Amino acid sequence: MGHDADVVSADGSARALSYRNIVLGSLTVLVGLGGLIAGLSTQLIVISVIGFVVMLGGVVFAVTPSRRTTAVPSAAPRAAKHPQASFMDRMNDRWDRRQGH
């Protein structure tokens, strides 16, 4: 029988928002907004629609989680020196010992 902590723990498939994606997505939104405003001011609907699509793409790119999480550089050497179970794994083991499993 599994524990709730087993479901919550990251098994390598966890995804997190990337600072790089947020910055690039925000810049893309600004470029799209510029295109939207330029299209409206020149009354060219095609440019406005393209600007809107670029804005939408920038928002989607900004909020899309990255495929892999990057470790904090200072934590990587420490993990290599002392391989040990994660905090949640240790808590699960302690719980199992208390319950007599």
PEKACOR-V41155 format. One record per backbone hydrogen bond with DSSP energy under -0.5 kcal/mol. NH is the residue of the N-H (numbers start at 1). CO is the residue of the C=O. If there is no record, write none. Layout:
nh->NH co->CO
nh->NH co->CO
This chain:
nh->6 co->3
nh->7 co->3
nh->8 co->4
nh->9 co->5
nh->22 co->18
nh->23 co->19
nh->24 co->20
nh->25 co->21
nh->26 co->22
nh->27 co->23
nh->28 co->24
nh->29 co->25
nh->30 co->26
nh->31 co->27
nh->32 co->28
nh->33 co->29
nh->34 co->30
nh->35 co->31
nh->36 co->32
nh->37 co->33
nh->38 co->34
nh->39 co->35
nh->40 co->36
nh->41 co->37
nh->42 co->38
nh->44 co->39
nh->45 co->43
nh->48 co->44
nh->49 co->45
nh->50 co->46
nh->51 co->47
nh->52 co->48
nh->53 co->49
nh->54 co->50
nh->55 co->51
nh->56 co->52
nh->57 co->53
nh->58 co->54
nh->59 co->55
nh->60 co->56
nh->61 co->57
nh->62 co->58
nh->63 co->59
nh->64 co->60
nh->66 co->16
nh->75 co->72
nh->76 co->72
nh->77 co->73
nh->78 co->74
nh->79 co->75
nh->80 co->76
nh->81 co->77
nh->82 co->78
nh->90 co->86
nh->91 co->87
nh->92 co->88
nh->93 co->89
nh->94 co->90
nh->95 co->91
nh->96 co->92
nh->97 co->93
nh->98 co->94
nh->99 co->95
nh->100 co->96
nh->100 co->97
nh->101 co->96
